Amino acid sequence: MIDIKWDKRYLLGNERIDLQHHVFIDLIRSSSDAIDSHLDLEQTKRALEELVLYAKFHFFSEETLMINSHYPKYELHREEHVQLEETLEKKIDEYMANKETGEALVEFIFEWFVVHTLYTDKEFIDYLNSHHA
């Protein structure tokens, strides 16, 4: 599997979001570890469900900051979150039904996190810092 670890390039300069992103990486790694170690299906399912629930919490928290700061790209950013939730739940269902490999699932989640954080989230945090310093 891919090496999932925190990297300082994921720091965006917002303590709340940076902390949540750190937890997000930990949960992606925990899910990957559960899949890699061939834990029983219930343990793996719980690790993946925890990841989904945390993603929903994180997105809600981030979107609240966007609403409160009148972020002009809120709807576009929110749509990315909605699409990830839908795709992630579909891919987890496919993994549980043996139609998706664990490696493909983890790679999807991690790659989405990296791209979303470095581009979409960074754009929002840059806006937040320049408008509400």
BAKE-913689 format. One record per residue (C-alpha): residue number from 1; residue in one letter; x, y, z. Coordinates in nm, 4 decimals, m for minus. Example, Ala and Ser with C-alpha at 12.3 -4.5 7.8 and 13.67 -1.06 7.14 Angstrom:
2
+-----+------+----------+----------+----------+
:  nr : rest :       px :       py :       pz :
+-----+------+----------+----------+----------+
:   1 :    A :   1.2300 :  m0.4500 :   0.7800 :
:   2 :    S :   1.3670 :  m0.1060 :   0.7140 :
+-----+------+----------+----------+----------+
//
This chain:
133
+-----+------+----------+----------+----------+
:  nr : rest :       px :       py :       pz :
+-----+------+----------+----------+----------+
:   1 :    M :   0.0000 :   0.0000 :   0.0000 :
:   2 :    I :   0.0940 :   0.3623 :  m0.0255 :
:   3 :    D :   0.2813 :   0.5358 :   0.2532 :
:   4 :    I :   0.0271 :   0.7506 :   0.4344 :
:   5 :    K :   0.1877 :   1.0035 :   0.6609 :
:   6 :    W :   0.1536 :   1.3633 :   0.7618 :
:   7 :    D :   0.3547 :   1.6093 :   0.5586 :
:   8 :    K :   0.4126 :   1.9726 :   0.6511 :
:   9 :    R :   0.2956 :   2.0774 :   0.3048 :
:  10 :    Y :  m0.0593 :   1.9956 :   0.4237 :
:  11 :    L :  m0.0387 :   2.2793 :   0.6780 :
:  12 :    L :  m0.2590 :   2.5638 :   0.5614 :
:  13 :    G :  m0.2134 :   2.8104 :   0.8441 :
:  14 :    N :  m0.5499 :   2.7669 :   1.0117 :
:  15 :    E :  m0.5121 :   2.5881 :   1.3447 :
:  16 :    R :  m0.8602 :   2.4342 :   1.3415 :
:  17 :    I :  m0.8418 :   2.3020 :   0.9843 :
:  18 :    D :  m0.4811 :   2.1887 :   1.0216 :
:  19 :    L :  m0.5703 :   1.9885 :   1.3338 :
:  20 :    Q :  m0.8676 :   1.8292 :   1.1587 :
:  21 :    H :  m0.6555 :   1.7423 :   0.8567 :
:  22 :    H :  m0.4040 :   1.5770 :   1.0877 :
:  23 :    V :  m0.6812 :   1.3585 :   1.2323 :
:  24 :    F :  m0.8067 :   1.2881 :   0.8798 :
:  25 :    I :  m0.4629 :   1.1514 :   0.7808 :
:  26 :    D :  m0.4550 :   0.9375 :   1.0971 :
:  27 :    L :  m0.7939 :   0.7881 :   1.0103 :
:  28 :    I :  m0.6932 :   0.7194 :   0.6501 :
:  29 :    R :  m0.3835 :   0.5417 :   0.7823 :
:  30 :    S :  m0.5936 :   0.3451 :   1.0365 :
:  31 :    S :  m0.8287 :   0.2354 :   0.7593 :
:  32 :    S :  m0.5342 :   0.1336 :   0.5445 :
:  33 :    D :  m0.3803 :  m0.0600 :   0.8343 :
:  34 :    A :  m0.7102 :  m0.2405 :   0.8983 :
:  35 :    I :  m0.7300 :  m0.3423 :   0.5340 :
:  36 :    D :  m0.3610 :  m0.4410 :   0.5149 :
:  37 :    S :  m0.3667 :  m0.6517 :   0.8315 :
:  38 :    H :  m0.6728 :  m0.8403 :   0.7147 :
:  39 :    L :  m0.8635 :  m0.7657 :   1.0328 :
:  40 :    D :  m1.2022 :  m0.9259 :   1.0489 :
:  41 :    L :  m1.4610 :  m0.7603 :   0.8290 :
:  42 :    E :  m1.6402 :  m0.5906 :   1.1198 :
:  43 :    Q :  m1.3210 :  m0.4207 :   1.2421 :
:  44 :    T :  m1.2343 :  m0.3017 :   0.8926 :
:  45 :    K :  m1.5884 :  m0.1803 :   0.8346 :
:  46 :    R :  m1.5798 :   0.0176 :   1.1611 :
:  47 :    A :  m1.2472 :   0.1814 :   1.0660 :
:  48 :    L :  m1.3941 :   0.2858 :   0.7313 :
:  49 :    E :  m1.7180 :   0.4064 :   0.8904 :
:  50 :    E :  m1.5188 :   0.6152 :   1.1387 :
:  51 :    L :  m1.3373 :   0.7735 :   0.8449 :
:  52 :    V :  m1.6663 :   0.8556 :   0.6701 :
:  53 :    L :  m1.8194 :   1.0025 :   0.9861 :
:  54 :    Y :  m1.5114 :   1.2123 :   1.0515 :
:  55 :    A :  m1.5098 :   1.3350 :   0.6920 :
:  56 :    K :  m1.8704 :   1.4500 :   0.7337 :
:  57 :    F :  m1.7830 :   1.6292 :   1.0581 :
:  58 :    H :  m1.4775 :   1.7920 :   0.9041 :
:  59 :    F :  m1.6680 :   1.9055 :   0.5968 :
:  60 :    F :  m1.9457 :   2.0518 :   0.8124 :
:  61 :    S :  m1.6897 :   2.2365 :   1.0239 :
:  62 :    E :  m1.5052 :   2.3699 :   0.7202 :
:  63 :    E :  m1.8301 :   2.4740 :   0.5504 :
:  64 :    T :  m1.9369 :   2.6624 :   0.8629 :
:  65 :    L :  m1.6168 :   2.8672 :   0.8396 :
:  66 :    M :  m1.6976 :   2.9336 :   0.4738 :
:  67 :    I :  m2.0510 :   3.0496 :   0.5479 :
:  68 :    N :  m1.9368 :   3.2688 :   0.8346 :
:  69 :    S :  m1.6689 :   3.4308 :   0.6191 :
:  70 :    H :  m1.9000 :   3.4741 :   0.3157 :
:  71 :    Y :  m1.6648 :   3.2673 :   0.1018 :
:  72 :    P :  m1.7702 :   3.3294 :  m0.2612 :
:  73 :    K :  m1.6806 :   2.9753 :  m0.3745 :
:  74 :    Y :  m1.8697 :   2.8054 :  m0.0930 :
:  75 :    E :  m2.1137 :   2.6183 :  m0.3207 :
:  76 :    L :  m1.8376 :   2.4803 :  m0.5437 :
:  77 :    H :  m1.6313 :   2.3710 :  m0.2437 :
:  78 :    R :  m1.9343 :   2.2161 :  m0.0761 :
:  79 :    E :  m2.0144 :   2.0246 :  m0.3953 :
:  80 :    E :  m1.6677 :   1.8683 :  m0.3855 :
:  81 :    H :  m1.7404 :   1.7524 :  m0.0311 :
:  82 :    V :  m2.0762 :   1.6052 :  m0.1329 :
:  83 :    Q :  m1.9204 :   1.4247 :  m0.4289 :
:  84 :    L :  m1.6469 :   1.2789 :  m0.2089 :
:  85 :    E :  m1.8981 :   1.1528 :   0.0483 :
:  86 :    E :  m2.1051 :   0.9856 :  m0.2230 :
:  87 :    T :  m1.8058 :   0.8345 :  m0.4024 :
:  88 :    L :  m1.6422 :   0.7227 :  m0.0786 :
:  89 :    E :  m1.9548 :   0.5458 :   0.0439 :
:  90 :    K :  m1.9973 :   0.3790 :  m0.2966 :
:  91 :    K :  m1.6337 :   0.2636 :  m0.3017 :
:  92 :    I :  m1.6610 :   0.1287 :   0.0536 :
:  93 :    D :  m1.9727 :  m0.0662 :  m0.0434 :
:  94 :    E :  m1.7861 :  m0.2028 :  m0.3461 :
:  95 :    Y :  m1.4895 :  m0.2961 :  m0.1275 :
:  96 :    M :  m1.7159 :  m0.4745 :   0.1213 :
:  97 :    A :  m1.8730 :  m0.6656 :  m0.1698 :
:  98 :    N :  m1.5263 :  m0.7581 :  m0.3039 :
:  99 :    K :  m1.5741 :  m0.5461 :  m0.6165 :
: 100 :    E :  m1.3027 :  m0.2943 :  m0.5189 :
: 101 :    T :  m0.9578 :  m0.3651 :  m0.3802 :
: 102 :    G :  m0.8533 :  m0.2201 :  m0.0474 :
: 103 :    E :  m0.5516 :  m0.0648 :  m0.2141 :
: 104 :    A :  m0.7665 :   0.1166 :  m0.4724 :
: 105 :    L :  m0.9976 :   0.2420 :  m0.1982 :
: 106 :    V :  m0.7148 :   0.3791 :   0.0174 :
: 107 :    E :  m0.5358 :   0.5324 :  m0.2807 :
: 108 :    F :  m0.8567 :   0.7098 :  m0.3826 :
: 109 :    I :  m0.9101 :   0.8541 :  m0.0343 :
: 110 :    F :  m0.5505 :   0.9633 :   0.0159 :
: 111 :    E :  m0.5114 :   1.1136 :  m0.3317 :
: 112 :    W :  m0.8394 :   1.3022 :  m0.2908 :
: 113 :    F :  m0.7240 :   1.4362 :   0.0468 :
: 114 :    V :  m0.3909 :   1.5563 :  m0.0934 :
: 115 :    V :  m0.5347 :   1.7263 :  m0.4016 :
: 116 :    H :  m0.8310 :   1.8774 :  m0.2164 :
: 117 :    T :  m0.6114 :   2.0070 :   0.0665 :
: 118 :    L :  m0.3349 :   2.1513 :  m0.1487 :
: 119 :    Y :  m0.5654 :   2.3268 :  m0.3933 :
: 120 :    T :  m0.9283 :   2.3683 :  m0.2899 :
: 121 :    D :  m0.8743 :   2.4052 :   0.0858 :
: 122 :    K :  m0.5655 :   2.6214 :   0.0362 :
: 123 :    E :  m0.7647 :   2.8578 :  m0.1822 :
: 124 :    F :  m1.0273 :   2.8909 :   0.0910 :
: 125 :    I :  m0.7730 :   2.9444 :   0.3697 :
: 126 :    D :  m0.5929 :   3.2063 :   0.1580 :
: 127 :    Y :  m0.9276 :   3.3855 :   0.1187 :
: 128 :    L :  m1.0003 :   3.3538 :   0.4899 :
: 129 :    N :  m0.6582 :   3.4896 :   0.5876 :
: 130 :    S :  m0.6761 :   3.7831 :   0.3463 :
: 131 :    H :  m1.0324 :   3.8840 :   0.4371 :
: 132 :    H :  m1.0434 :   3.8122 :   0.8085 :
: 133 :    A :  m0.6915 :   3.8655 :   0.9373 :
+-----+------+----------+----------+----------+
//
